Amino acid sequence: MEREEALKKAYEWGKEVGKSVAETAKTIPEITSPEEAYANYEEGEVQSADYANAVLPELRRLAGCKDTGAGTYTVCSDEQIDLYHELIDKYWEGVYDGIVENWEKK
């Protein structure tokens, strides 16, 4: 997969997640802004098993890393690791944008 295509996929995936986060945040009275919704989600998500076992391996796969059979895609070149870090940033940028674009606190 080409670099730009991988970055776009990571961003769009994050944006879909952000949309879901915004919908959930609407039901939590203590969350009053998109920034709070993002911070609240990010804080819990980066420590979650889902993030470690689903999100990060998928981003490594998008970076072109190879899988040893465990579904973790941990065999990466230096170039792939650099792209992986860009993909993480792009994913979180999408999450934030998805929250902002779907923010309608009543």
VMD Tcl script that draws the C-alpha trace (Angstrom):
set ca {
  {0.00 0.00 0.00}
  {1.27 3.44 -0.85}
  {2.18 5.86 1.92}
  {-0.49 8.44 1.08}
  {-3.19 5.78 0.83}
  {-2.19 4.35 4.22}
  {-2.26 7.82 5.81}
  {-5.69 8.47 4.33}
  {-7.02 5.13 5.63}
  {-5.68 5.82 9.13}
  {-7.25 9.28 9.13}
  {-10.63 8.07 7.87}
  {-10.67 5.24 10.40}
  {-9.91 7.71 13.18}
  {-12.62 10.02 11.91}
  {-15.21 7.22 12.12}
  {-14.08 6.49 15.66}
  {-14.33 10.20 16.48}
  {-17.91 10.27 15.22}
  {-18.76 7.45 17.62}
  {-16.93 9.18 20.47}
  {-18.93 12.37 19.84}
  {-22.19 10.42 19.95}
  {-21.23 8.83 23.27}
  {-19.96 12.11 24.72}
  {-23.34 13.71 24.07}
  {-24.79 11.46 26.76}
  {-22.23 12.47 29.41}
  {-23.20 15.79 31.04}
  {-19.70 16.41 32.44}
  {-18.22 16.55 28.94}
  {-18.96 20.01 27.59}
  {-16.60 20.44 24.63}
  {-15.05 18.46 21.79}
  {-11.65 18.94 23.44}
  {-12.90 17.34 26.65}
  {-14.46 14.47 24.70}
  {-11.17 13.89 22.87}
  {-9.05 14.06 26.03}
  {-11.41 11.77 27.91}
  {-11.42 9.21 25.10}
  {-7.68 9.35 24.42}
  {-6.78 8.93 28.09}
  {-8.74 5.69 28.39}
  {-8.16 4.36 24.89}
  {-4.36 4.40 24.85}
  {-4.38 2.18 27.94}
  {-7.01 -0.23 26.61}
  {-6.54 -3.75 25.36}
  {-8.51 -2.83 22.23}
  {-5.98 -0.14 21.34}
  {-3.01 -2.45 21.94}
  {-4.55 -5.52 20.30}
  {-6.58 -4.04 17.45}
  {-5.74 -0.42 16.63}
  {-1.95 -0.51 16.81}
  {-1.56 -3.81 14.92}
  {-3.81 -2.49 12.15}
  {-1.74 0.68 11.91}
  {1.43 -1.43 11.74}
  {-0.19 -3.49 8.97}
  {-0.99 -0.29 7.08}
  {2.66 0.71 7.47}
  {3.66 -2.49 5.69}
  {5.00 -4.41 8.68}
  {5.02 -8.18 8.44}
  {3.12 -10.56 10.70}
  {4.73 -13.51 12.47}
  {1.39 -15.29 12.70}
  {0.05 -13.65 15.84}
  {-1.81 -10.86 14.05}
  {0.42 -8.20 15.56}
  {2.48 -7.13 12.52}
  {5.64 -6.55 14.53}
  {8.34 -7.16 11.91}
  {9.06 -3.67 10.64}
  {11.90 -1.87 8.88}
  {13.05 1.53 10.10}
  {11.12 3.12 7.23}
  {7.96 1.23 8.18}
  {8.35 2.26 11.83}
  {8.59 5.91 10.75}
  {5.41 5.53 8.71}
  {3.74 3.71 11.61}
  {4.36 6.71 13.87}
  {2.91 9.01 11.20}
  {-0.12 6.71 10.96}
  {-0.68 6.92 14.72}
  {-0.65 10.72 14.49}
  {-2.98 10.66 11.48}
  {-5.38 8.27 13.24}
  {-5.62 10.58 16.27}
  {-6.00 13.62 14.02}
  {-8.97 11.83 12.45}
  {-10.42 11.00 15.87}
  {-10.27 14.66 16.86}
  {-11.74 15.88 13.57}
  {-14.52 13.28 13.79}
  {-15.44 14.51 17.24}
  {-15.40 18.17 16.23}
  {-17.44 17.58 13.06}
  {-20.09 15.62 14.98}
  {-20.24 17.77 18.11}
  {-23.74 18.91 18.95}
  {-24.09 19.03 22.71}
  {-27.67 19.69 23.68}
}
mol new
graphics top color blue
foreach p $ca { graphics top sphere $p radius 0.5 }
foreach p [lrange $ca 0 end-1] q [lrange $ca 1 end] { graphics top cylinder $p $q radius 0.2 }
display resetview
